[in-house]
Amino acid sequence: MVDGPTLALDAMGGDNSPDIVVRGADIALERLPDLKLILVGDETKVRPLIEKTKRLRNSNYTLIHTDKEVAASEKPSVALRSGRDSSMRIAINQVAEGAANGVVSAGNTGALMAMSKFVLRMCPGIERPAIASFFPTKRGETCMLDLGANVDCDAENLFQFALMGEIFSRMVLGLNKPTVGLLNVGSEEQKGSEAVRGAAAKLRETKSDNFEYIGFVEGDDITAGTVDVIVTDGFSGNIALKTAEGTSRMITQFLRDAFRSSWSARIGYLLCRGALEQMRKRLDPRRYNGAVFLGLNGISVKSHGGTDEFGFANAVCVAADMCRYDFLDKVKEEIALYGNSETAALTRQTSVAS
């Protein structure tokens, strides 16, 4: 991709929109000066914010006006039917129409998934989408999917998640040959559900220079960073995600309480403040913001609704990386090589037609 990618931003999605969206876009332009942006939202609210920015106001941006938005509490089915003129839907439409390479929204997760799947459709050869994001670990960062899109998955779904996850890790983390593991209740081959064992057999048979299948991993391997990509169904993945978020908040609260418990503890805090700040930065959820809906025939990234401008900028950069390094084309290539006979044939036919 010679020119920088063009991204459509749902300016009205999220708890603190459009402020964090506009300021986040400005930060993203500092990191990626060749980025082109389409902002969709209420012009009376968005335009004054753009005029206060350093870079965005002088960039080649487009602002599409709509005063309609998807409410955070709105059911996905309702949003899909009644939200055709919403900022979220119009932003997604920019990708389907070829005006943008990807979309980023901090709005309603279920609505974004439903609209993205309806408008962008599935990538040829992929049966189901998966939500992927990163976890901080002892070794660095680990990609995990699915984080909630699919409660029940069969072996082929998990296998496809593995392929998409390793490509995602190569694109965003810059890994040459990521390691892949299947989340299970034990490391022994006979353990786990039929779907997990079936996916394991398929991954063992797949000979690829792009990734290395390690085997089964357990819950404590997530934070240990045992593998670069952890694959699971959306039920287990979402529980793991919420458990990790809750544990992080609990540890933070315990530390606050401990350092406030006495004068000597407060002095101790002053002595170790530098180390605590380093730990805080490493665990900062804004650094890992940007969950991606993998498997769609288009780039759709979900920013956390309660993030600030720095977190939103990270989500924009994740979307830009996926566009810049042709994530969709690489998914189609690997599905054509390693997918089952039906999906591989469908992908090859689609590639030839296009």
N, C-alpha and C positions, 0 to 999 in steps of 0.2 A: 504494500500500500504506500504509494509515493506521498500523497497528501495525508495530513492528519485525519483521524476518524471524525465523523460527525455524530454527535449524541443528542438525543431528545431528552429533556429533563422535565419531569412532572413538577412544576414549580409550586403546586398547591398541596402536594402530598407530604405528610409528616406532621408531627406535633408542633413544630416551630416554623412552618412554612408561611410565606415564601422566603423569609429572611435567611434561614440556614442554607436553602437551595442556592440562592443568589450568591451569598458569600462563599459557599462551598465551590461553586462554579468558578469564582474568581481565584480561589486557591488552586484549583485544578489547572487553570490556565497558567499559573506561575510554574507548575511542574511540567506541563505539556503545552508549550506556546502554540503548537500547530493544531491544537484541538479546535473544532468548530462546534458550536452549541446552538440548539433550538430549545428555547424555553417556552413552556406552555402554561398559561395561567392568566389571572386577572391583571390586565395591563395597568389598571389604576393603582394596584398594589406592587406589582413587580417592577415597573419602569422606574419609579423613584429610587428603589433599592439598587437597581443597576447603575444609576447615575452616581451613586456614592462609591462604587467600586474603583479599583485602580486599573485593572486589566480588562475586565469584562466589557465595560462601557466603550472601550476603544477597540474591541475585537469585532470580528465579522460574525456577530450573533444574529439570530432571528427570534422575534417574540411573537407567538401566536396567542391571541386573546381568547379566553373563555372565562366566564365567572362561575362555572359549574365545577364541582369537585366531588370525589368519592369520599364519603364519610368513613371514619375509622371503624365505626360499628356496623357498617352496612354489610349485609350478607353478599357473598360473591355472586350468587345467582341474580340477586336484585341489581347489583352494580352492573352485571353483564347486560341485563335487559334495559335498564334505565339510564346508564351512564355513557351513552354514545357521544354526548357532547362534553363530557368531563375532561379535565386536564390530563388525567391518566390515560384515558382511551385515545385522545387525540395524539398524545406523545407516542403511544404504541403504534398508532396508524402511520406515523412518520417513518417507522422502520419498515412496515409492510409496503408502503408506497415507494420506498427507495430513497426518501429524502434524508434518512438518518441510518447509521450503521448499528445503532443500539439505543436502548432506552434505560433510564435510571429513575426510580421513584422511591420515595420514603413513605408512600401511602399504604393503604390497606393491603396486607400480604395476600390474602385469599382472593381479593378482587384483582390484584395485579397478575396473579397466576392464572385466574380464569380468563381474563381479558387477553393476556399474552398468548395463552394456548389457543384461544378462539381466533385471534387475529393473525398470529404468526404461524400457526399450525405446528405440527411436529416435524422435526428433522427427518428426512427419509431414512428408514431403517431403524429408527428409535421408537420403541413402543410407548414409553412413559417419560415424562420429565422428572428431573430430580433437583432438589435444592442443595447447593454446595456452598460451603464457606470454609474458613480457616480457624484452627484452634492454636493458641500458643502452647508450646511444649518445651521440655527440657532441651531439646535439640534445635528448636527453631519454630517452624510452623508445619502443621499437618492439615491437609485437606480432608474434609469428611462429607459424605453424601450417602443417602438422602437424609435431609433434616426435617422432613415433615410433609412432603408432597404425596407420598404413597404409603399407606398403612400396611398393605399386603403386597409382597413382591414375589415373583417366581425367579427361578435360576437365571433365565434369560435377562430379566430386568436387572438383576444384580450384576450380571456380567457386563451389560451395557453401561451401567453406572461406573463400573471399574474403568472401562475404556474412556468414558468422558472425564472421569476424575483424574486419570493420569495425564490426559491431554491438558486439562485445566491447570494442573500443577506445573507442567512444562511451560505453559504460556505465561502464567502469572508469577510463579516462583522461580522460573528460569532453571529448573532441574533438567539435566540431560536424560536421566533414566530413573524416574521415581519408582520407589518400592510401593507395592500395593498389598493390603491385607483385608480380609473379611472379618467383620466383628462377629464374635461367637462367644459361647459360654465356656469355651475351653480350646486348647490348641490341638487336641487330638482329632484325627481325621474323621472318626466315627461320630463326633459330637455335632450338635446343631440340628436345625430343621432340614427337611428335604431340599428346600430352595437354596439354603446356604451350602449344603454339601454339593448340590448340582452345580452351583456357580463356581465352587472351588475346583471341581473336576474340569470344568470348561476353561478356567484360568490356567490350570496346570498344563493343559494340552496346548495352550496358545504360546507359540514361540515368537517373541517380539524383541526387537532391539530397542524399543521405546520405553518399556517398563519391565519390572521384575516382580513376579508374584511371590510373596513371602509365605503365605499361608494364613491360618486363623490368628486373630489377635483378640485380646480381651479388653475389658473396660479400662484397666489401669494402663494399657498400652497407649491409650489416646493421649494422655498428658506426658507419657514417657517419650513420645515421638518415635516409637518403634518402627513405624512405617511412614511414608510420605502421604499416602492416600488410604483412608479407612472407608470401607464400603459396607453399608447396611441398609435396612428398610427404613422408611420414614417414621415408623412407630418407635423403634429403638433409637434412631438418630435424633429425633426430637426430644426424647426423654434425656438422652446424653447431653444435648445442647442446654436444655433448661437446668439440668443438674449442675453442669459446669458454671453456668451464669449465677445460679443460686449460691454455689460454693464460693465463688469469687466474692460475691457481696458479703457473705457470712464472714470470710477471713478478713475482709476490709473492716467490717464492723468490730470484729474481735480485736484487731490491732488498735483501732481508735479507742475502744474501751480500755485496753491495757495501758496505753500511753497516757490516758487521762486519770488513771486510778490513783496516782500519788505524785508528789513533787519529784521524787527520785525517778519515777517513770517518765515524767515530762522532760527531765534533764537527759535521760537516756534517749528520748526521741530526738533531742537537739544534736546529740552526738552521732546518731545513726541516720540523720535525716537524708543525707546524700544517698545512702544505700537504699533507703525506702523509696526515694524518688525514682531511682533506677528501676526498682521492682515495679513501681506504679506504671512507669512508661512501658515496661515489657508486657504488663497485663492489661494495658489500656484497650478497652474494646473498640475504640475508634480506629485503632491500627488494623483491626480485622474486619472492619465494616464493609459490607458489600456481599450479600448472599446472591448467588447466580442461579437462574432457572436453566439448568442444562437440559439439552434434548429438544429444545424448540428450534424452529427454523428461523432464528433471529436472536440477537443478544438482548436479554432482559435482566437487569440487575436490581435487586431490592436492598435499599439502604434501611438501616434501623430507623424506625419512626421517631425515636427520642434522641437521636444523635445530634451533634452540633455541626458547625461548618467544616471542621477538620475531618470528622467521620464521613460526612457526605462527599467531601473531596476524594477520600480514599475509594468510596464506591464508584465515583466517576472514573477514577484511574483504573480500577479493575475492569470496568466496561471497555475503556479505551484500549487496554492491553489485549483483551479478547478480540477486539475488532482489528487491531494493528497486526496481530499475528495469525489472523485467519482461522480462528478457532473452529468455525462451522465447517470449513473445507476439510480440516484435519479430522474432525469427527466422522464426516462422510467417508473419508479415505479408510479409516480404521474399521468402520462398520462394514465396508465393502470387503476388507481383507479378512476380518475375524468374526463377523456376525454369522448367524445361522443361515442356512441356504436361502430361505425366503427373504429375510431382511437384506442379506448381502445382494441378492439378485435385484431387489427393488432399488437399492442404493445405486448399483451399477447402471440400471436403466435410467434412473433420474439424472445421474451424472452425464451419461451420453446425450440425453435429451437436452440438457442445459448447455 
